[in-house]
Amino acid sequence: MSATTAADKVHQLVAPLLADLSIEVSDVELAGGLLRVTVERADGASIDIDAIAEATRIVSRELDLHDPVPGRYTLEVSSPGLERPLRTPAQFAKAVGQQISVRTQPNVEGERRVAGLLTSADSAGIVVTSEGSDGPVRRALAYDDIERARTVFEWGPPPKAPKPNRAARRKSASAKETAR
């Protein structure tokens, strides 16, 4: 049985309180002197600055009351952003259908960097599907094989609607003239 960390204690403490506001704690990380609590809307909608401010007040108050983190730290409450880290099976499960980038542990057989569509995630691991020269390539990875992973936002403008060719525009203009 693993020991409960300070980050686990913070998660257990604040998650039920934020859930009352339809805010979900997606991650708690304690690194150096920074306690980062990552929150998002439970329904997947964008979280606004007012909701983050309210979450910050609640988290700060609970940390002051219960003091689950030893020593000094700086509290940061934020949204996960466009490219979010994936650490837990629940985070991977929520990201199924999205593009991800994975770096495997050094001793794992195969390419160390894997990028593609996260096609499945369960309690044992994930499957990432990418395009190879001979078609789709599926790579199954156990969670212990993953050093780090994150979602990947595909930058760029949305695809433009195709413009009708010149002949189609002339035909349309001709039809309008005939209708008059």
C-alpha positions in Angstrom: 0.0 0.0 0.0 1.5 3.4 -1.0 1.8 6.2 1.4 -0.5 9.2 1.0 1.4 12.2 -0.2 0.8 15.8 0.6 -0.6 16.3 -3.0 -3.0 13.4 -2.4 -4.2 15.0 0.9 -4.8 18.3 -0.8 -6.8 16.6 -3.6 -8.9 14.7 -1.0 -9.5 17.9 0.9 -10.5 20.3 -1.8 -12.1 18.1 -4.5 -15.5 17.6 -2.8 -15.7 21.4 -2.0 -15.0 22.4 -5.6 -17.3 19.7 -7.0 -20.2 21.6 -5.4 -19.3 24.4 -7.9 -19.1 22.0 -10.8 -15.3 22.4 -10.8 -13.2 19.3 -11.0 -9.6 18.9 -9.7 -7.7 17.4 -12.6 -4.3 17.4 -10.9 -2.4 18.4 -7.8 1.4 18.7 -8.0 3.8 19.6 -5.3 7.3 20.4 -6.7 9.9 22.4 -4.9 8.1 25.3 -3.3 5.1 25.3 -5.7 1.7 23.6 -5.0 -0.1 23.6 -8.3 -3.8 22.7 -8.3 -5.2 22.3 -11.8 -9.0 22.7 -12.2 -11.5 22.5 -15.0 -15.3 22.4 -15.5 -16.8 19.1 -14.7 -18.8 19.2 -17.9 -15.7 19.9 -20.0 -16.7 23.5 -20.8 -14.0 26.2 -20.6 -13.3 27.5 -17.1 -13.2 31.3 -16.8 -11.1 33.5 -14.6 -13.9 34.1 -12.1 -14.3 30.4 -11.5 -10.6 30.0 -11.0 -10.6 32.9 -8.5 -13.4 31.3 -6.6 -11.6 28.0 -6.6 -8.4 29.7 -5.4 -10.3 31.2 -2.4 -11.7 27.9 -1.4 -8.4 26.0 -1.8 -6.5 28.6 0.1 -9.0 28.7 2.9 -9.0 24.9 3.3 -5.2 24.7 3.2 -5.0 27.4 6.0 -7.6 25.4 8.1 -6.1 21.9 7.7 -2.4 22.6 6.8 -1.8 19.3 4.8 1.4 20.6 3.2 4.5 20.8 5.4 6.8 23.8 5.1 6.5 26.9 2.9 5.0 26.9 -0.6 3.3 29.0 -3.2 -0.2 28.1 -4.2 -1.1 28.2 -7.9 -4.7 27.3 -9.1 -5.0 27.2 -12.8 -6.6 25.6 -15.8 -4.9 22.7 -17.5 -4.3 24.7 -20.7 -4.4 23.5 -24.3 -1.6 20.9 -23.9 -2.1 19.2 -20.6 0.1 16.7 -18.9 -1.3 13.2 -18.6 -0.2 11.3 -15.4 -3.1 9.2 -14.1 -5.2 6.5 -15.8 -8.3 8.8 -15.3 -6.5 11.6 -17.2 -5.6 9.3 -20.0 -9.2 7.9 -20.1 -10.5 11.5 -20.4 -8.1 12.2 -23.3 -9.2 9.2 -25.5 -9.8 10.5 -29.0 -7.2 13.3 -28.7 -3.7 13.7 -30.1 -1.0 12.9 -27.6 2.8 12.8 -27.3 4.4 10.2 -25.1 8.0 9.7 -24.0 8.7 6.2 -22.8 11.1 5.1 -20.0 14.6 4.5 -21.3 14.4 0.7 -21.0 11.2 0.3 -23.0 11.6 -1.5 -26.3 10.8 0.5 -29.5 10.9 4.2 -30.3 11.3 6.4 -27.2 8.9 9.1 -28.5 5.4 8.1 -29.6 2.9 10.6 -31.1 -0.6 9.9 -32.4 -4.2 9.5 -31.5 -4.9 8.0 -28.0 -7.3 5.3 -29.1 -7.8 3.6 -25.7 -6.9 3.8 -22.0 -7.8 1.4 -19.3 -6.5 0.4 -15.9 -3.4 -1.4 -17.4 -2.3 1.1 -20.0 -2.9 3.0 -23.3 -2.9 2.4 -27.0 -1.7 5.2 -29.3 -2.4 4.9 -33.1 -0.2 6.8 -35.6 0.1 6.8 -39.4 2.9 4.6 -40.7 4.1 4.1 -44.2 2.0 0.9 -44.4 -1.1 2.3 -42.7 -2.1 2.8 -39.1 0.4 1.6 -36.4 -0.9 0.8 -32.9 1.4 1.0 -29.9 0.3 -0.4 -26.6 2.1 1.0 -23.5 1.7 0.1 -19.8 1.6 3.1 -17.5 4.9 2.0 -16.0 6.4 2.3 -19.5 5.5 6.0 -19.7 8.0 8.6 -18.5 5.8 11.5 -19.5 2.8 12.3 -21.7 0.7 15.2 -22.7 -2.1 16.2 -25.1 -1.1 18.0 -28.3 -3.0 20.9 -29.6 -3.0 21.2 -33.4 -2.2 24.8 -34.2 -3.5 26.5 -37.3 -6.6 28.0 -38.8 -9.7 25.9 -39.4 -9.9 24.4 -42.9 -11.4 26.8 -45.4 -14.5 25.8 -47.3 -13.7 25.1 -50.9 -14.5 27.9 -53.4 -16.6 27.0 -56.4 -14.6 26.8 -59.6 -14.9 29.6 -62.2 -17.2 27.5 -64.4 -19.6 26.9 -61.5 -19.7 30.7 -60.7 -20.5 31.5 -64.4 -23.2 28.9 -64.5 -24.7 30.4 -61.2 -24.6 33.9 -62.6 -26.1 32.8 -65.9 -29.0 31.1 -64.0 -29.6 34.3 -62.1 -29.8 36.3 -65.4 -32.2 33.8 -66.9 -34.5 34.0 -63.8 -34.9 37.7 -64.3 
